[in-house]
Amino acid sequence: MEKTVCTNKKARHLYDIEETIEAGMVLLGPEVKSLRLGRANLADSFARIKDGEVYLYNVHISPYPFSREAQVLDPTRTRKLLLKKQEIRRLLGKVQQKGYTLIPLRIYFRNGKAKVELALAKGKKVYDRRETIRRRDVERELRRRYKGRIK
């Protein structure tokens, strides 16, 4: 059973998603409690591979209000992600290609463990974004127009 904590809504608009991968997160106790309350934000967050390990940057997890030690923690601190070495090597090869980056799509709980869904993505150009919006509008209009006729 999965419980989604937060999603990165702009990611699919700004990037072409090539593939997704699930990773565990190294968190402290108050951070986990805060996530269970749904107090996280993925805006402007990204992941990098450094020294053979993957780290998540700029993820804002608000301090847990009922913990003294949570007040000391930086809400946007760098967090380590848990992946197998083989997966990290494969991602490293792809990220080194021009234009590719790792971005988190969502944070969720699976079987009581906090997970992050990472996407290997390539940034869209402005004209690509406009084309996507135009295509979506056309499809919506076609569905609306032919809704009553398909029976």
N, CA, C and O of each residue as an XYZ file, in Angstrom:
604
protein
N       0.831     -1.181      0.000
C       0.000      0.000      0.000
C       0.877      1.248      0.000
O       1.844      1.337      0.757
N       0.535      2.207     -0.851
C       1.307      3.432     -0.966
C       0.488      4.638     -0.519
O      -0.706      4.742     -0.801
N       1.164      5.550      0.190
C       0.543      6.814      0.575
C       1.443      7.930      0.055
O       2.565      8.101      0.532
N       0.954      8.684     -0.915
C       1.744      9.759     -1.499
C       1.767     10.956     -0.564
O       0.723     11.413     -0.097
N       2.967     11.461     -0.294
C       3.148     12.612      0.586
C       3.076     13.901     -0.229
O       2.315     14.809      0.104
N       3.876     13.978     -1.303
C       3.863     15.161     -2.156
C       4.336     14.795     -3.557
O       5.030     13.797     -3.753
N       3.950     15.616     -4.524
C       4.349     15.383     -5.908
C       4.971     16.655     -6.476
O       4.709     17.762     -6.006
N       5.792     16.470     -7.487
C       6.414     17.580     -8.192
C       5.586     17.832     -9.447
O       5.818     17.207    -10.482
N       4.631     18.738     -9.359
C       3.669     18.951    -10.432
C       4.297     19.588    -11.669
O       3.864     19.318    -12.790
N       5.296     20.418    -11.481
C       5.909     21.103    -12.620
C       6.870     20.207    -13.397
O       7.227     20.525    -14.531
N       7.289     19.098    -12.806
C       8.308     18.259    -13.438
C       7.878     17.760    -14.810
O       8.658     17.826    -15.760
N       6.664     17.267    -14.929
C       6.211     16.724    -16.215
C       5.983     17.831    -17.239
O       5.982     17.574    -18.443
N       5.791     19.050    -16.769
C       5.634     20.184    -17.677
C       6.998     20.661    -18.200
O       7.131     21.002    -19.376
N       8.000     20.683    -17.329
C       9.299     21.230    -17.687
C      10.259     20.212    -18.290
O      11.237     20.596    -18.930
N       9.995     18.909    -18.098
C      10.938     17.879    -18.532
C      10.237     16.775    -19.313
O       9.053     16.504    -19.112
N      10.992     16.144    -20.204
C      10.576     14.890    -20.831
C      11.111     13.773    -19.954
O      12.323     13.656    -19.775
N      10.234     12.959    -19.408
C      10.636     11.887    -18.493
C      11.036     10.668    -19.319
O      10.215     10.105    -20.043
N      12.301     10.262    -19.207
C      12.799      9.091    -19.941
C      12.471      7.801    -19.181
O      11.935      6.852    -19.754
N      12.798      7.781    -17.888
C      12.515      6.612    -17.060
C      12.426      7.026    -15.599
O      12.904      8.093    -15.214
N      11.808      6.169    -14.787
C      11.693      6.457    -13.355
C      12.321      5.317    -12.563
O      12.401      4.179    -13.026
N      12.760      5.654    -11.365
C      13.389      4.670    -10.491
C      13.006      5.003     -9.043
O      12.884      6.172     -8.676
N      12.821      3.964     -8.236
C      12.447      4.145     -6.835
C      13.698      4.084     -5.968
O      14.551      3.216     -6.154
N      13.801      5.013     -5.020
C      14.947      5.039     -4.116
C      14.465      5.273     -2.690
O      13.473      5.965     -2.465
N      15.169      4.695     -1.742
C      14.900      4.956     -0.338
C      15.576      6.249      0.074
O      16.459      6.745     -0.625
N      15.165      6.794      1.203
C      15.736      8.046      1.689
C      16.296      7.845      3.092
O      15.708      7.138      3.910
N      17.441      8.476      3.363
C      18.000      8.473      4.708
C      17.439      9.696      5.425
O      17.768     10.832      5.084
N      16.588      9.453      6.422
C      15.915     10.538      7.140
C      16.124     10.389      8.639
O      16.468      9.313      9.128
N      15.914     11.469      9.352
C      15.923     11.439     10.810
C      14.488     11.316     11.303
O      13.549     11.585     10.553
N      14.311     10.916     12.544
C      12.992     10.656     13.110
C      11.971     11.763     12.933
O      10.866     11.505     12.457
N      12.316     13.004     13.307
C      11.339     14.092     13.155
C      10.952     14.338     11.687
O       9.832     14.760     11.398
N      11.888     14.071     10.769
C      11.582     14.255      9.339
C      10.541     13.247      8.877
O       9.646     13.582      8.101
N      10.656     12.021      9.350
C       9.693     10.986      8.985
C       8.311     11.361      9.521
O       7.310     11.233      8.816
N       8.264     11.822     10.765
C       6.976     12.217     11.351
C       6.358     13.380     10.589
O       5.146     13.422     10.379
N       7.194     14.318     10.178
C       6.712     15.455      9.407
C       6.194     15.007      8.036
O       5.182     15.517      7.556
N       6.888     14.055      7.411
C       6.420     13.512      6.135
C       5.075     12.825      6.296
O       4.209     12.949      5.430
N       4.889     12.106      7.388
C       3.607     11.430      7.610
C       2.459     12.432      7.727
O       1.308     12.105      7.435
N       2.782     13.662      8.158
C       1.774     14.719      8.204
C       1.599     15.396      6.843
O       0.733     16.255      6.679
N       2.432     14.999      5.861
C       2.331     15.564      4.518
C       2.979     16.921      4.379
O       2.569     17.714      3.532
N       3.981     17.207      5.189
C       4.603     18.532      5.206
C       5.927     18.521      4.458
O       6.993     18.622      5.065
N       5.852     18.396      3.121
C       7.055     18.399      2.285
C       6.759     19.135      0.987
O       5.605     19.289      0.587
N       7.828     19.587      0.337
C       7.691     20.321     -0.908
C       8.845     19.950     -1.836
O      10.008     20.023     -1.439
N       8.530     19.553     -3.068
C       9.548     19.140     -4.032
C       9.878     20.218     -5.063
O      10.655     19.961     -5.982
N       9.315     21.405     -4.937
C       9.590     22.461     -5.910
C      11.079     22.788     -5.919
O      11.693     22.918     -4.860
N      11.657     22.922     -7.100
C      13.074     23.273     -7.296
C      14.042     22.235     -6.739
O      15.203     22.559     -6.493
N      13.605     21.015     -6.537
C      14.507     19.992     -6.010
C      15.120     19.186     -7.155
O      14.560     19.109     -8.249
N      16.273     18.591     -6.882
C      16.980     17.787     -7.872
C      17.898     16.811     -7.162
O      18.126     16.928     -5.958
N      18.423     15.853     -7.901
C      19.349     14.866     -7.339
C      20.654     14.906     -8.117
O      20.670     15.211     -9.310
N      21.743     14.595     -7.434
C      23.064     14.536     -8.063
C      23.798     13.302     -7.589
O      23.576     12.812     -6.482
N      24.673     12.810     -8.442
C      25.533     11.681     -8.074
C      26.889     12.261     -7.713
O      27.523     12.945     -8.516
N      27.329     11.971     -6.474
C      28.588     12.511     -5.969
C      29.332     11.405     -5.235
O      28.798     10.814     -4.297
N      30.534     11.127     -5.645
C      31.376     10.093     -5.029
C      30.682      8.732     -4.983
O      30.787      8.012     -3.990
N      29.978      8.383     -6.050
C      29.331      7.077     -6.137
C      28.071      6.943     -5.304
O      27.573      5.834     -5.108
N      27.546      8.061     -4.808
C      26.304      8.040     -4.032
C      25.373      9.113     -4.579
O      25.824     10.103     -5.155
N      24.067      8.909     -4.394
C      23.077      9.854     -4.910
C      22.547     10.692     -3.745
O      22.191     10.164     -2.691
N      22.504     12.013     -3.961
C      22.022     12.934     -2.940
C      20.873     13.765     -3.500
O      20.843     14.095     -4.686
N      19.939     14.091     -2.631
C      18.765     14.872     -2.987
C      18.928     16.277     -2.405
O      19.188     16.434     -1.212
N      18.774     17.289     -3.247
C      18.985     18.671     -2.845
C      17.671     19.450     -2.895
O      16.791     19.150     -3.703
N      17.549     20.450     -2.024
C      16.451     21.422     -2.001
C      15.068     20.835     -1.751
O      14.072     21.465     -2.106
N      14.972     19.666     -1.159
C      13.663     19.150     -0.761
C      13.346     19.753      0.600
O      14.103     19.586      1.556
N      12.225     20.451      0.679
C      11.859     21.114      1.930
C      10.929     20.215      2.728
O       9.798     19.950      2.319
N      11.421     19.745      3.881
C      10.595     18.984      4.818
C      10.458     19.861      6.061
O      11.425     20.074      6.791
N       9.260     20.360      6.288
C       9.023     21.282      7.403
C       9.346     20.615      8.736
O       9.167     19.406      8.882
N       9.820     21.389      9.706
C      10.119     20.812     11.015
C       8.859     20.244     11.673
O       7.778     20.826     11.580
N       9.017     19.102     12.338
C       7.910     18.490     13.067
C       7.605     19.371     14.276
O       8.498     19.633     15.081
N       6.365     19.831     14.418
C       6.062     20.827     15.451
C       6.212     20.347     16.895
O       6.346     21.172     17.798
N       6.191     19.039     17.132
C       6.209     18.531     18.508
C       7.570     17.968     18.918
O       7.654     17.209     19.884
N       8.631     18.325     18.202
C       9.957     17.812     18.507
C      10.925     18.968     18.739
O      10.945     19.940     17.985
N      11.723     18.845     19.794
C      12.703     19.894     20.079
C      13.867     19.825     19.097
O      14.342     20.859     18.628
N      14.336     18.606     18.778
C      15.495     18.494     17.891
C      15.159     18.869     16.449
O      16.056     19.222     15.685
N      13.900     18.799     16.068
C      13.504     19.155     14.704
C      13.690     20.643     14.457
O      13.896     21.052     13.314
N      13.623     21.456     15.492
C      13.786     22.896     15.335
C      15.218     23.244     14.941
O      15.463     24.304     14.366
N      16.163     22.357     15.250
C      17.573     22.597     14.947
C      17.898     22.174     13.514
O      18.821     22.721     12.909
N      17.158     21.210     12.959
C      17.438     20.687     11.632
C      17.130     21.704     10.539
O      16.163     22.462     10.627
N      17.972     21.705      9.507
C      17.735     22.549      8.338
C      16.680     21.868      7.466
O      16.884     20.721      7.066
N      15.564     22.524      7.156
C      14.488     21.881      6.384
C      14.893     21.504      4.959
O      14.299     20.600      4.372
N      15.898     22.184      4.393
C      16.307     21.883      3.020
C      17.671     21.201      2.956
O      18.369     21.303      1.947
N      18.050     20.513      4.017
C      19.364     19.871      4.030
C      19.469     18.810      2.937
O      18.459     18.314      2.439
N      20.700     18.471      2.573
C      20.952     17.448      1.571
C      20.688     16.084      2.185
O      21.143     15.792      3.291
N      19.946     15.243      1.457
C      19.593     13.917      1.962
C      20.123     12.838      1.038
O      20.023     12.944     -0.185
N      20.684     11.804      1.632
C      21.240     10.701      0.855
C      20.118      9.766      0.398
O      19.168      9.506      1.137
N      20.245      9.267     -0.831
C      19.283      8.306     -1.364
C      19.918      6.931     -1.402
O      21.127      6.796     -1.592
N      19.098      5.918     -1.220
C      19.574      4.543     -1.165
C      19.253      3.826     -2.473
O      18.095      3.550     -2.785
N      20.309      3.532     -3.228
C      20.191      2.801     -4.486
C      21.306      1.765     -4.546
O      22.321      1.897     -3.863
N      21.116      0.748     -5.356
C      22.163     -0.245     -5.557
C      23.269      0.353     -6.421
O      23.008      1.214     -7.261
N      24.517     -0.109     -6.212
C      25.653      0.431     -6.962
C      25.459      0.289     -8.460
O      25.822      1.174     -9.235
N      24.884     -0.830     -8.854
C      24.634     -1.087    -10.275
C      23.685     -0.031    -10.849
O      23.909      0.458    -11.957
N      22.632      0.325    -10.113
C      21.689      1.351    -10.560
C      22.367      2.720    -10.626
O      22.128      3.493    -11.554
N      23.214      3.013     -9.637
C      23.913      4.298     -9.599
C      24.846      4.412    -10.800
O      24.899      5.466    -11.434
N      25.587      3.345    -11.128
C      26.498      3.365    -12.274
C      25.734      3.585    -13.580
O      26.176      4.339    -14.446
N      24.594      2.927    -13.712
C      23.781      3.071    -14.922
C      23.261      4.506    -15.046
O      23.297      5.094    -16.127
N      22.773      5.067    -13.920
C      22.283      6.445    -13.926
C      23.409      7.438    -14.210
O      23.205      8.427    -14.914
N      24.592      7.175    -13.665
C      25.738      8.062    -13.862
C      26.084      8.157    -15.339
O      26.367      9.243    -15.845
N      26.061      7.025    -16.030
C      26.353      7.026    -17.463
C      25.353      7.853    -18.244
O      25.720      8.545    -19.193
N      24.087      7.784    -17.850
C      23.046      8.521    -18.575
C      23.043     10.003    -18.221
O      22.792     10.845    -19.083
N      23.321     10.332    -16.953
C      23.301     11.726    -16.516
C      24.467     12.509    -17.129
O      24.365     13.719    -17.330
N      25.567     11.821    -17.425
C      26.709     12.510    -18.012
C      26.454     12.927    -19.454
O      27.178     13.766    -19.990
N      25.430     12.351    -20.093
C      25.053     12.799    -21.426
C      24.475     14.200    -21.314
O      23.880     14.559    -20.298
N      24.654     14.981    -22.358
C      24.223     16.378    -22.312
C      22.703     16.501    -22.188
O      21.955     15.861    -22.926
N      22.264     17.329    -21.248
C      20.851     17.641    -21.115
C      20.084     16.782    -20.141
O      18.936     17.105    -19.835
N      20.663     15.691    -19.632
C      19.944     14.811    -18.721
C      20.181     15.209    -17.276
O      21.265     15.660    -16.906
N      19.145     15.033    -16.467
C      19.234     15.344    -15.043
C      18.346     14.383    -14.254
O      17.494     13.702    -14.825
N      18.552     14.334    -12.949
C      17.727     13.520    -12.058
C      16.831     14.457    -11.256
O      17.316     15.357    -10.571
N      15.522     14.242    -11.346
C      14.594     15.063    -10.577
C      13.620     14.150     -9.831
O      13.215     13.114    -10.359
N      13.241     14.528     -8.607
C      12.254     13.737     -7.875
C      10.845     14.066     -8.361
O      10.494     15.235     -8.521
N      10.043     13.032     -8.592
C       8.662     13.233     -9.025
C       7.702     13.238     -7.850
O       6.755     14.024     -7.816
N       7.950     12.348     -6.875
C       7.054     12.304     -5.719
C       7.749     11.615     -4.558
O       8.692     10.845     -4.741
N       7.260     11.910     -3.356
C       7.694     11.225     -2.136
C       6.480     10.476     -1.623
O       5.375     11.017     -1.586
N       6.692      9.226     -1.226
C       5.580      8.403     -0.766
C       6.078      7.377      0.236
O       7.281      7.161      0.382
N       5.134      6.747      0.925
C       5.448      5.671      1.864
C       5.008      4.350      1.259
O       3.867      4.217      0.816
N       5.901      3.376      1.239
C       5.562      2.021      0.811
C       5.989      1.079      1.939
O       7.160      1.020      2.311
N       5.024      0.356      2.462
C       5.264     -0.579      3.571
C       5.963      0.116      4.744
O       6.842     -0.469      5.376
N       5.578      1.345      5.032
C       6.118      2.070      6.179
C       7.451      2.748      5.934
O       7.970      3.402      6.839
N       8.024      2.619      4.750
C       9.325      3.215      4.435
C       9.126      4.403      3.489
O       8.343      4.334      2.542
N       9.844      5.489      3.764
C       9.765      6.670      2.901
C      10.567      6.412      1.632
O      11.730      6.014      1.692
N       9.944      6.638      0.497
C      10.583      6.432     -0.800
C      10.447      7.690     -1.634
O       9.558      8.511     -1.406
N      11.342      7.833     -2.605
C      11.253      8.928     -3.559
C      11.308      8.323     -4.959
O      12.111      7.431     -5.231
N      10.447      8.820     -5.838
C      10.451      8.373     -7.227
C      11.287      9.371     -8.020
O      10.893     10.521     -8.213
N      12.464      8.900     -8.481
C      13.376      9.736     -9.251
C      13.112      9.546    -10.731
O      12.759      8.450    -11.167
N      13.279     10.597    -11.497
C      13.098     10.512    -12.943
C      14.381     10.944    -13.627
O      14.989     11.953    -13.268
N      14.782     10.162    -14.619
C      15.853     10.567    -15.516
C      15.165     11.398    -16.586
O      14.361     10.876    -17.358
N      15.474     12.678    -16.638
C      14.700     13.592    -17.467
C      15.598     14.486    -18.300
O      16.754     14.744    -17.965
N      15.021     14.946    -19.395
C      15.700     15.886    -20.279
C      14.840     17.139    -20.353
O      13.634     17.050    -20.585
N      15.442     18.293    -20.160
C      14.695     19.548    -20.138
C      14.032     19.850    -21.466
O      14.620     19.655    -22.530
N      12.788     20.334    -21.390
C      12.053     20.723    -22.595
C      12.404     22.162    -22.949
O      12.655     22.989    -22.073
N      12.415     22.439    -24.230
C      12.552     23.814    -24.700
C      11.178     24.478    -24.598
O      10.165     23.796    -24.450
N      11.149     25.793    -24.676
C       9.892     26.535    -24.552
C       8.909     26.121    -25.637
O       7.720     25.951    -25.366
N       9.402     25.956    -26.877
C       8.495     25.582    -27.956
C       7.961     24.164    -27.779
O       6.847     23.870    -28.215
N       8.740     23.272    -27.144
C       8.245     21.923    -26.842
C       7.104     21.982    -25.840
O       6.123     21.251    -25.968
N       7.229     22.849    -24.842
C       6.176     22.988    -23.831
C       4.897     23.508    -24.469
O       3.802     23.029    -24.171
N       5.044     24.495    -25.351
C       3.866     25.034    -26.031
C       3.197     23.972    -26.888
O       1.969     23.897    -26.940
N       3.992     23.155    -27.557
C       3.453     22.086    -28.401
C       2.699     21.062    -27.563
O       1.645     20.579    -27.978
N       3.225     20.726    -26.393
C       2.557     19.788    -25.493
C       1.204     20.344    -25.053
O       0.209     19.620    -25.047
N       1.161     21.606    -24.690
C      -0.090     22.243    -24.261
C      -1.088     22.253    -25.412
O      -2.267     21.959    -25.216
N      -0.617     22.592    -26.618
C      -1.482     22.637    -27.794
C      -2.070     21.254    -28.089
O      -3.263     21.131    -28.367
N      -1.233     20.217    -28.027
C      -1.685     18.845    -28.295
C      -2.719     18.403    -27.263
O      -3.715     17.770    -27.611
N      -2.484     18.736    -25.999
C      -3.413     18.365    -24.934
C      -4.764     19.055    -25.127
O      -5.810     18.438    -24.923
N      -4.745     20.336    -25.522
C      -5.992     21.066    -25.758
C      -6.778     20.467    -26.919
O      -8.002     20.362    -26.846
N      -6.087     20.073    -27.990
C      -6.755     19.467    -29.148
C      -7.401     18.146    -28.754
O      -8.543     17.872    -29.123
N      -6.662     17.322    -27.999
C      -7.206     16.029    -27.560
C      -8.427     16.222    -26.672
O      -9.401     15.479    -26.792
N      -8.389     17.198    -25.793
C      -9.503     17.479    -24.897
C     -10.731     17.917    -25.709
O     -11.853     17.489    -25.436
N     -10.500     18.773    -26.704
C     -11.599     19.244    -27.545
C     -12.213     18.097    -28.349
O     -13.433     18.030    -28.498
N     -11.377     17.195    -28.867
C     -11.886     16.036    -29.611
C     -12.712     15.122    -28.711
O     -13.772     14.641    -29.112
N     -12.224     14.886    -27.497
C     -12.978     14.048    -26.559
C     -14.319     14.681    -26.234
O     -15.332     13.985    -26.169
N     -14.340     15.977    -26.031
C     -15.565     16.691    -25.707
C     -16.551     16.634    -26.888
O     -17.752     16.452    -26.689
N     -16.041     16.788    -28.097
C     -16.883     16.830    -29.292
C     -17.501     15.460    -29.601
O     -18.666     15.380    -29.989
N     -16.727     14.391    -29.430
C     -17.193     13.060    -29.796
C     -17.646     12.224    -28.611
O     -17.830     11.013    -28.735
N     -17.823     12.853    -27.482
C     -18.208     12.127    -26.254
C     -19.559     11.425    -26.407
O     -19.679     10.262    -26.024
N     -20.550     12.074    -26.938
C     -21.889     11.503    -27.064
C     -22.027     10.524    -28.206
O     -22.953      9.714    -28.197
N     -21.143     10.564    -29.193
C     -21.277      9.743    -30.404
C     -20.688      8.342    -30.255
O     -21.090      7.428    -30.975
N     -19.747      8.161    -29.338
C     -19.098      6.849    -29.191
C     -19.884      6.015    -28.177
O     -19.675      6.128    -26.969
N     -20.785      5.181    -28.684
C     -21.566      4.319    -27.783
C     -21.823      2.994    -28.413
O     -22.465      2.137    -27.806
